Amino acid sequence: MGGNDVANEYGCSNSSGVKVMGIQGRMASQRERMIGMTDAERAWRAKWIKDQELHGEPIIPKDYYKERFNPIRRFYRYPMDKFEAALAPVIGANKALITRHFIAKLSFLIMTCYGAHYYQKYNRSDWTRKGGWKIVKNRPASYPGDPGFPYIKDTKPHEYASFGFENSPI
């Protein structure tokens, strides 16, 4: 195999045995281009760069999204897909995709915060249940010279770890 010829995983060359040749010549290197280019080289380079553009890309086959995403994922993506489709003609496809991404992630973050708040508010651990979040309040920081220093509260033995039992209506 040639020096530039690369073999794939089956041992066959990607170029079918033909020696690989770069068509850019010395223009492939930015350093070479900075040395100086003639008008003919500059025109050839401009034509070569223009030829690299693919027209009509990307081509999305029919049922691409149906094959790529399962039904559950298509269901929860549907609202943001419609939002992105409505936004794309106004601000462009890339900006609509970015906007969709940030709005979806932000709404997921907000729903997570609301869910955590709800769980903390209505499923707090107390003496009646085994699970839930335990909320423990610390003493305020106290330093010598503060009024009321050292903020020591007289706690009776039955008040330790009561988890709200003393406030029960039983």
Accessible surface in RSA format (square Angstrom, percent):
REM  Atomic radii and reference values for relative SASA: ProtOr
REM  Chains: A
REM  Algorithm: Lee & Richards
REM  Probe-radius: 1.40
REM  Slices: 20
REM RES _ NUM      All-atoms   Total-Side   Main-Chain    Non-polar    All polar
REM                ABS   REL    ABS   REL    ABS   REL    ABS   REL    ABS   REL
RES MET A   1   150.88  78.1  66.71  44.1  84.17 200.4  72.02  61.2  78.86 104.5
RES GLY A   2    37.04  45.7   0.00   N/A  37.04  45.7  24.26  66.6  12.78  28.6
RES GLY A   3    86.07 106.1   0.00   N/A  86.07 106.1  44.94 123.3  41.13  92.1
RES ASN A   4   105.03  72.4  86.97  84.0  18.06  43.5  16.40  39.5  88.63  85.7
RES ASP A   5    18.11  12.7   5.81   5.8  12.30  29.1   1.07   2.5  17.04  17.0
RES VAL A   6    98.28  64.7  93.00  84.2   5.28  12.7  96.10  83.5   2.18   5.9
RES ALA A   7    44.92  41.3  23.13  35.7  21.79  49.6  23.13  32.6  21.79  57.7
RES ASN A   8    62.21  42.9  44.76  43.3  17.44  42.0  26.66  64.2  35.55  34.4
RES GLU A   9   156.23  89.7 109.36  82.7  46.88 111.6  44.47  86.0 111.77  91.3
RES TYR A  10   174.27  81.4 142.61  81.1  31.66  82.4 109.91  82.6  64.36  79.3
RES GLY A  11    47.18  58.2   0.00   N/A  47.18  58.2  30.91  84.8  16.27  36.4
RES CYS A  12    76.58  57.9  70.03  78.1   6.56  15.4  25.68  65.1  50.90  54.9
RES SER A  13    21.72  18.4   6.04   8.1  15.68  36.1   4.14   8.8  17.58  24.6
RES ASN A  14   105.99  73.1  70.67  68.3  35.32  85.1  35.26  84.9  70.74  68.4
RES SER A  15    29.97  25.3  14.89  19.9  15.08  34.7  25.00  53.2   4.96   7.0
RES SER A  16   102.34  86.5  69.23  92.4  33.11  76.3  45.41  96.7  56.94  79.8
RES GLY A  17    64.56  79.6   0.00   N/A  64.56  79.6  32.10  88.1  32.46  72.7
RES VAL A  18   103.67  68.2  99.04  89.7   4.64  11.2 103.60  90.0   0.07   0.2
RES LYS A  19   164.70  80.3 144.62  88.7  20.08  47.8  92.43  83.2  72.26  77.0
RES VAL A  20    62.92  41.4  53.79  48.7   9.13  22.0  58.77  51.1   4.15  11.3
RES MET A  21   149.98  77.7 125.34  83.0  24.64  58.7  90.93  77.3  59.05  78.2
RES GLY A  22    63.80  78.7   0.00   N/A  63.80  78.7  38.15 104.7  25.65  57.4
RES ILE A  23   113.02  64.3  94.25  70.2  18.77  45.2  99.71  71.8  13.31  36.1
RES GLN A  24    43.52  24.3  40.54  29.6   2.98   7.1  12.13  25.8  31.39  23.8
RES GLY A  25    56.37  69.5   0.00   N/A  56.37  69.5  41.78 114.7  14.59  32.7
RES ARG A  26    98.90  41.5  81.91  41.8  16.99  40.5  63.44  86.7  35.46  21.5
RES MET A  27     6.14   3.2   6.14   4.1   0.00   0.0   6.14   5.2   0.00   0.0
RES ALA A  28    62.28  57.3  37.57  58.0  24.71  56.2  38.07  53.6  24.21  64.1
RES SER A  29    48.55  41.0  40.78  54.4   7.77  17.9  34.03  72.5  14.52  20.3
RES GLN A  30   120.44  67.3 114.83  83.9   5.61  13.4  26.86  57.2  93.58  71.0
RES ARG A  31   192.37  80.8 184.74  94.2   7.63  18.2  66.29  90.6 126.08  76.4
RES GLU A  32    58.33  33.5  58.33  44.1   0.00   0.0  11.66  22.5  46.67  38.1
RES ARG A  33    56.82  23.9  48.15  24.5   8.67  20.6   9.02  12.3  47.79  29.0
RES MET A  34   147.88  76.6 120.46  79.7  27.42  65.3  97.79  83.1  50.09  66.4
RES ILE A  35   130.31  74.2  95.41  71.1  34.90  84.1 103.03  74.2  27.28  74.0
RES GLY A  36    35.84  44.2   0.00   N/A  35.84  44.2  31.63  86.8   4.21   9.4
RES MET A  37    36.03  18.7  17.67  11.7  18.36  43.7   6.82   5.8  29.21  38.7
RES THR A  38    83.56  59.4  75.92  77.0   7.64  18.2  79.85 107.3   3.71   5.6
RES ASP A  39   115.81  81.1 106.16 105.7   9.64  22.8  38.32  90.2  77.49  77.3
RES ALA A  40    77.06  70.9  61.93  95.6  15.13  34.4  70.92  99.9   6.14  16.3
RES GLU A  41    49.52  28.4  47.41  35.9   2.11   5.0  23.92  46.3  25.60  20.9
RES ARG A  42   123.60  51.9 122.45  62.4   1.15   2.7  61.58  84.2  62.02  37.6
RES ALA A  43    65.73  60.4  51.72  79.8  14.00  31.9  60.41  85.1   5.32  14.1
RES TRP A  44    97.77  39.2  92.51  44.8   5.27  12.4  67.92  36.2  29.85  48.4
RES ARG A  45    40.63  17.1  40.63  20.7   0.00   0.0  10.19  13.9  30.44  18.5
RES ALA A  46    62.18  57.2  51.63  79.7  10.55  24.0  57.05  80.3   5.13  13.6
RES LYS A  47   135.88  66.3 129.85  79.7   6.03  14.4  88.23  79.4  47.65  50.8
RES TRP A  48    44.54  17.9  41.86  20.3   2.68   6.3  44.19  23.6   0.36   0.6
RES ILE A  49    83.75  47.7  82.76  61.7   0.98   2.4  82.76  59.6   0.98   2.7
RES LYS A  50   143.37  69.9 138.49  85.0   4.88  11.6  83.35  75.0  60.02  63.9
RES ASP A  51    89.80  62.9  63.63  63.3  26.16  61.9  24.79  58.4  65.00  64.8
RES GLN A  52    96.63  54.0  76.59  56.0  20.04  47.7  31.08  66.2  65.55  49.7
RES GLU A  53   103.24  59.3  88.88  67.2  14.35  34.2  39.01  75.5  64.23  52.4
RES LEU A  54   133.63  74.4 109.47  78.3  24.16  60.7 111.03  78.0  22.60  60.8
RES HIS A  55   155.05  84.7 128.46  89.3  26.59  68.0  90.24  93.0  64.81  75.4
RES GLY A  56    64.41  79.4   0.00   N/A  64.41  79.4  43.69 119.9  20.71  46.4
RES GLU A  57    92.41  53.1  64.47  48.8  27.94  66.5  17.68  34.2  74.74  61.0
RES PRO A  58   111.67  81.4  96.19  87.7  15.48  56.3  96.47  79.6  15.21  94.5
RES ILE A  59   132.97  75.7 109.41  81.5  23.56  56.8 113.01  81.4  19.95  54.1
RES ILE A  60    95.00  54.1  67.83  50.5  27.17  65.5  68.36  49.2  26.64  72.3
RES PRO A  61    85.09  62.0  72.21  65.8  12.88  46.8  81.86  67.6   3.24  20.1
RES LYS A  62   186.67  91.1 153.67  94.3  33.01  78.6 109.82  98.8  76.85  81.9
RES ASP A  63    76.01  53.2  62.43  62.1  13.58  32.1  13.60  32.0  62.41  62.2
RES TYR A  64    83.31  38.9  76.94  43.8   6.37  16.6  53.47  40.2  29.84  36.8
RES TYR A  65   109.09  50.9 108.31  61.6   0.77   2.0  78.58  59.1  30.51  37.6
RES LYS A  66   128.05  62.5 116.38  71.4  11.66  27.8  59.84  53.9  68.20  72.6
RES GLU A  67   148.44  85.2 116.56  88.2  31.89  75.9  43.14  83.4 105.31  86.0
RES ARG A  68   145.74  61.2 112.71  57.5  33.03  78.6  29.72  40.6 116.02  70.3
RES PHE A  69    14.00   7.0  10.37   6.4   3.63   9.4  12.83   7.8   1.17   3.3
RES ASN A  70    89.12  61.5  77.70  75.1  11.42  27.5  33.40  80.4  55.72  53.9
RES PRO A  71    92.84  67.7  86.62  79.0   6.23  22.6  87.67  72.4   5.17  32.1
RES ILE A  72   132.61  75.5 129.82  96.7   2.79   6.7 132.61  95.5   0.00   0.0
RES ARG A  73    94.26  39.6  93.96  47.9   0.30   0.7  15.36  21.0  78.90  47.8
RES ARG A  74    76.35  32.1  70.16  35.8   6.19  14.7  32.05  43.8  44.30  26.8
RES PHE A  75   162.57  81.3 152.29  94.3  10.28  26.8 158.67  96.2   3.90  11.2
RES TYR A  76   134.96  63.0 116.28  66.2  18.68  48.6  92.65  69.6  42.31  52.2
RES ARG A  77    56.20  23.6  54.21  27.6   1.99   4.7   7.32  10.0  48.88  29.6
RES TYR A  78   129.06  60.3 128.69  73.2   0.37   1.0  95.05  71.4  34.01  41.9
RES PRO A  79    83.54  60.9  72.26  65.9  11.27  41.0  78.24  64.6   5.30  33.0
RES MET A  80    36.37  18.8  36.37  24.1   0.00   0.0  16.41  14.0  19.96  26.4
RES ASP A  81    55.54  38.9  50.15  49.9   5.39  12.7  22.87  53.8  32.67  32.6
RES LYS A  82   116.56  56.9 112.09  68.8   4.47  10.7  54.92  49.4  61.64  65.7
RES PHE A  83    76.39  38.2  69.72  43.2   6.67  17.4  75.65  45.9   0.74   2.1
RES GLU A  84    37.26  21.4  37.26  28.2   0.00   0.0   8.88  17.2  28.38  23.2
RES ALA A  85    64.26  59.1  45.76  70.6  18.50  42.1  53.85  75.8  10.41  27.6
RES ALA A  86    73.16  67.3  51.79  79.9  21.38  48.6  63.05  88.8  10.12  26.8
RES LEU A  87    38.84  21.6  38.35  27.4   0.49   1.2  38.80  27.2   0.04   0.1
RES ALA A  88    28.61  26.3  23.28  35.9   5.32  12.1  23.81  33.5   4.80  12.7
RES PRO A  89   115.29  84.0  71.83  65.5  43.46 158.0  85.27  70.4  30.01 186.5
RES VAL A  90   117.16  77.1  84.29  76.3  32.87  79.2  89.79  78.0  27.37  74.2
RES ILE A  91    67.57  38.5  48.76  36.3  18.80  45.3  57.28  41.2  10.29  27.9
RES GLY A  92    31.86  39.3   0.00   N/A  31.86  39.3  29.97  82.2   1.89   4.2
RES ALA A  93    72.77  66.9  61.54  95.0  11.24  25.6  62.67  88.3  10.10  26.8
RES ASN A  94   115.65  79.8 112.41 108.6   3.23   7.8  24.66  59.4  90.99  87.9
RES LYS A  95   133.93  65.3 132.51  81.3   1.42   3.4  76.00  68.4  57.93  61.7
RES ALA A  96     0.00   0.0   0.00   0.0   0.00   0.0   0.00   0.0   0.00   0.0
RES LEU A  97    95.32  53.1  95.32  68.2   0.00   0.0  95.32  66.9   0.00   0.0
RES ILE A  98    96.81  55.1  95.05  70.8   1.75   4.2  96.81  69.7   0.00   0.0
RES THR A  99    41.96  29.8  37.35  37.9   4.60  11.0  26.93  36.2  15.03  22.7
RES ARG A 100    19.92   8.4  19.92  10.2   0.00   0.0   3.26   4.5  16.66  10.1
RES HIS A 101    89.72  49.0  86.38  60.0   3.34   8.5  47.87  49.3  41.85  48.7
RES PHE A 102   130.64  65.4 128.57  79.6   2.07   5.4 128.79  78.1   1.85   5.3
RES ILE A 103    73.10  41.6  71.83  53.5   1.26   3.0  72.55  52.2   0.54   1.5
RES ALA A 104    32.77  30.1  26.34  40.7   6.43  14.6  28.43  40.0   4.34  11.5
RES LYS A 105   119.23  58.2 114.80  70.4   4.43  10.5  57.86  52.1  61.37  65.4
RES LEU A 106   101.95  56.8  98.42  70.4   3.53   8.9 101.33  71.2   0.62   1.7
RES SER A 107    50.42  42.6  47.79  63.8   2.64   6.1  36.64  78.0  13.78  19.3
RES PHE A 108   136.59  68.3 136.13  84.3   0.46   1.2 136.46  82.7   0.13   0.4
RES LEU A 109   104.19  58.0 102.90  73.6   1.29   3.3 104.17  73.2   0.02   0.0
RES ILE A 110    79.84  45.4  78.62  58.6   1.22   2.9  79.78  57.5   0.06   0.2
RES MET A 111   124.86  64.7 115.69  76.6   9.17  21.8  78.14  66.4  46.72  61.9
RES THR A 112    74.48  53.0  64.33  65.2  10.15  24.2  66.84  89.8   7.64  11.6
RES CYS A 113    73.97  56.0  65.98  73.6   7.99  18.8  27.96  70.8  46.01  49.6
RES TYR A 114   153.42  71.6 150.13  85.4   3.28   8.5 103.60  77.9  49.82  61.4
RES GLY A 115    39.09  48.2   0.00   N/A  39.09  48.2  34.06  93.5   5.03  11.3
RES ALA A 116    43.47  40.0  35.87  55.4   7.61  17.3  41.21  58.0   2.26   6.0
RES HIS A 117   106.34  58.1 100.28  69.7   6.05  15.5  73.78  76.0  32.56  37.9
RES TYR A 118   132.86  62.0 131.71  74.9   1.15   3.0  88.69  66.6  44.17  54.4
RES TYR A 119    85.51  39.9  85.44  48.6   0.07   0.2  57.80  43.4  27.72  34.2
RES GLN A 120    42.09  23.5  42.00  30.7   0.09   0.2  15.99  34.0  26.10  19.8
RES LYS A 121   114.31  55.8  95.17  58.4  19.14  45.6  48.75  43.9  65.56  69.8
RES TYR A 122   122.12  57.0 103.26  58.7  18.87  49.1  76.23  57.3  45.89  56.6
RES ASN A 123    41.00  28.3  40.94  39.6   0.06   0.1   4.50  10.8  36.50  35.3
RES ARG A 124   109.75  46.1 104.23  53.1   5.52  13.1  32.41  44.3  77.35  46.9
RES SER A 125    12.17  10.3   1.62   2.2  10.55  24.3   0.36   0.8  11.81  16.5
RES ASP A 126    51.70  36.2  47.30  47.1   4.39  10.4  15.64  36.8  36.06  36.0
RES TRP A 127    92.27  37.0  63.73  30.8  28.54  67.0  63.73  34.0  28.54  46.3
RES THR A 128    86.69  61.7  50.65  51.3  36.04  85.9  48.46  65.1  38.23  57.8
RES ARG A 129   110.39  46.3  92.88  47.3  17.51  41.7  34.05  46.5  76.34  46.3
RES LYS A 130   203.72  99.4 172.39 105.8  31.33  74.6 123.43 111.1  80.29  85.5
RES GLY A 131    43.97  54.2   0.00   N/A  43.97  54.2  37.88 103.9   6.10  13.7
RES GLY A 132    29.57  36.5   0.00   N/A  29.57  36.5   1.89   5.2  27.68  62.0
RES TRP A 133   114.85  46.1 111.85  54.1   3.00   7.0  91.24  48.6  23.62  38.3
RES LYS A 134   121.42  59.2  94.49  58.0  26.94  64.1  73.66  66.3  47.76  50.9
RES ILE A 135    83.26  47.4  53.47  39.8  29.79  71.8  55.24  39.8  28.02  76.1
RES VAL A 136   119.82  78.8  90.76  82.2  29.06  70.0  93.91  81.6  25.91  70.3
RES LYS A 137   185.08  90.3 153.77  94.3  31.31  74.5 101.36  91.2  83.72  89.2
RES ASN A 138   134.44  92.7 105.93 102.4  28.52  68.7  28.62  68.9 105.83 102.3
RES ARG A 139   164.88  69.2 140.63  71.7  24.25  57.7  57.21  78.2 107.67  65.3
RES PRO A 140    92.63  67.5  75.83  69.1  16.81  61.1  87.20  72.0   5.44  33.8
RES ALA A 141    74.52  68.5  43.08  66.5  31.44  71.5  53.87  75.9  20.64  54.7
RES SER A 142    32.36  27.3  12.25  16.4  20.11  46.3   0.00   0.0  32.36  45.3
RES TYR A 143   140.45  65.6 140.45  79.9   0.00   0.0 103.63  77.9  36.83  45.4
RES PRO A 144   111.14  81.0  89.83  81.9  21.30  77.4  90.30  74.6  20.84 129.5
RES GLY A 145    78.56  96.9   0.00   N/A  78.56  96.9  41.44 113.7  37.12  83.1
RES ASP A 146    50.17  35.1  43.35  43.1   6.82  16.1   5.78  13.6  44.39  44.3
RES PRO A 147   120.04  87.5 103.66  94.5  16.38  59.6 116.47  96.2   3.57  22.2
RES GLY A 148    58.35  72.0   0.00   N/A  58.35  72.0  37.38 102.6  20.97  47.0
RES PHE A 149    91.08  45.6  68.99  42.7  22.09  57.5  68.99  41.8  22.09  63.2
RES PRO A 150    57.16  41.7  55.59  50.7   1.56   5.7  55.59  45.9   1.56   9.7
RES TYR A 151    90.67  42.3  73.22  41.7  17.46  45.4  57.35  43.1  33.32  41.1
RES ILE A 152   125.25  71.3  94.44  70.4  30.81  74.3  94.73  68.2  30.52  82.8
RES LYS A 153   155.40  75.8 136.74  83.9  18.66  44.4  91.72  82.6  63.68  67.8
RES ASP A 154   127.20  89.1 112.25 111.7  14.95  35.3  31.70  74.6  95.51  95.2
RES THR A 155    50.29  35.8  27.31  27.7  22.98  54.8  13.58  18.2  36.71  55.5
RES LYS A 156   112.36  54.8 110.76  68.0   1.60   3.8  76.34  68.7  36.03  38.4
RES PRO A 157   117.99  86.0 103.77  94.6  14.22  51.7 105.19  86.8  12.79  79.5
RES HIS A 158   129.58  70.8 104.26  72.5  25.32  64.8  82.62  85.1  46.97  54.7
RES GLU A 159    66.89  38.4  51.40  38.9  15.50  36.9  19.48  37.7  47.42  38.7
RES TYR A 160   146.57  68.4 130.11  74.0  16.45  42.8  99.73  74.9  46.84  57.7
RES ALA A 161    80.69  74.2  45.52  70.3  35.17  80.0  54.45  76.7  26.24  69.5
RES SER A 162    24.73  20.9  13.35  17.8  11.39  26.2  14.04  29.9  10.69  15.0
RES PHE A 163    95.54  47.8  77.47  48.0  18.06  47.0  91.09  55.2   4.45  12.7
RES GLY A 164    31.58  38.9   0.00   N/A  31.58  38.9  20.58  56.5  11.00  24.6
RES PHE A 165   113.52  56.8 110.76  68.6   2.76   7.2 110.76  67.2   2.76   7.9
RES GLU A 166   107.07  61.5  70.72  53.5  36.34  86.5  54.82 106.0  52.24  42.7
RES ASN A 167   121.99  84.1  90.69  87.6  31.30  75.4  33.42  80.4  88.57  85.6
RES SER A 168    24.95  21.1   4.95   6.6  20.00  46.1   5.23  11.1  19.72  27.6
RES PRO A 169   141.25 102.9  98.31  89.6  42.93 156.1 111.84  92.3  29.41 182.8
RES ILE A 170   170.63  97.1 112.38  83.7  58.25 140.4 138.43  99.7  32.20  87.4
END  Absolute sums over single chains surface
CHAIN  1 A    15471.2      12458.2       3013.0       9654.1       5817.0
END  Absolute sums over all chains
TOTAL         15471.2      12458.2       3013.0       9654.1       5817.0
